[in-house]
Amino acid sequence: KETFHTIKGEVVTEKLVQLYPDRFMWVSTHISGVNMYSQFIYEIIPEGEGSRLDFTAIHIEHRKPLSEKRFEVFAAKLLSYDSDVWKNLAKTMEKELKS
């Protein structure tokens, strides 16, 4: 279960997370909430002296259909939000590894 706060109040979702440690990969599937059946695939790929995170999303919204323009704006916001979350996590992990 994941709980977060929004302007409209508290939102609770449930996710099923499958781990694939031999591939440094995990899959998160929403099993409740407005994003039910959305699926997110994360895989850490060794690259040179470091690594990169490959992220694939199948994002489903249970709401009224959006116009093409509003859909493009919504998709850009999701991309920006997800990127920011992962950048912040990477910075935090780097700080913790250095200490």
N, C-alpha and C positions, 0 to 999 in steps of 0.2 A: 504494500500500500504506500502511496505517496500523497502527501497533503501539502498544498501550497495556498498562499493567500493572494487574492486578486481584489480589485476595486469592488467587485460584486460580491465578495465574501470568500469563504473557504471552499476549496475544490479538493475532492478526494478521488484518486484513481487507483485502480489495481492493475498490476502488470505481471506478466509471467516472464521470467528471465531465464534463458537457457545459456549455460556456460560451456565453452569449448576451449579448455585451457591448453590443449596441445596445439591449437591454432592461434592462441591469444585473441580469441573472438568470443563475443556474446551477442545474443539476440533478445531484444525486449519487445514484447507484444502486449499492447493495451487490451485488457479484458473487461474494462468497464469505462464509463465516462464518455465525454463527447468525442474522444478519439478512439473509441472502441474499434478493434481490429487493425489499428495502425501498428506498423512493425518497424523497428529500428535495428540495423545490423552494424556492429562496431568490430573492427579488426585492426590490431596493432601489427604493422608490417615492419620488420627490420630493414633499415635503409642506411647504408654506409656505417658511420660510427653511432648513429642514433636510430630513430624509428619514426614512423608516421602513423596517423590514425585514418583508416578508411571508414567512411560513414555512409551508409545507404539508408534512405528513409522511404517508407510507404506511409504517407500521412493521410489519414482519413478524417474528415470533419463531418459530423452529423448535424447539419444545419441547412438553412435555405441555400439553394444554388447561388453562386456568385457570378456576376458578369465577368467577362474575360479580363477586363481591366482591373476589377477588384480582386480577381483571382491572382493576377500577376503581382499586385501590391502585397497581397497576403503571403504569397510564396516568397517574395523578397524579404519580408519581415521575418518569416520563419527561418530562412537561411541565415540572415544576420544574427538573429537571436541564438540559434544553435552554434554558430561560429564563435560568438562572444563567450558562450558558456564554456566551450572546449578550450578557448584561449586562456580564460581565467583559471580553469582547472590545471592546464599545463604550467602556468606561472606558479601556481600554488605548489604543485608537485615538485617543480624545479627548486623552489625555495626549501622545501622539506628535505629533498635529497642532498642539498648543499650543507644542511646543518647537522 
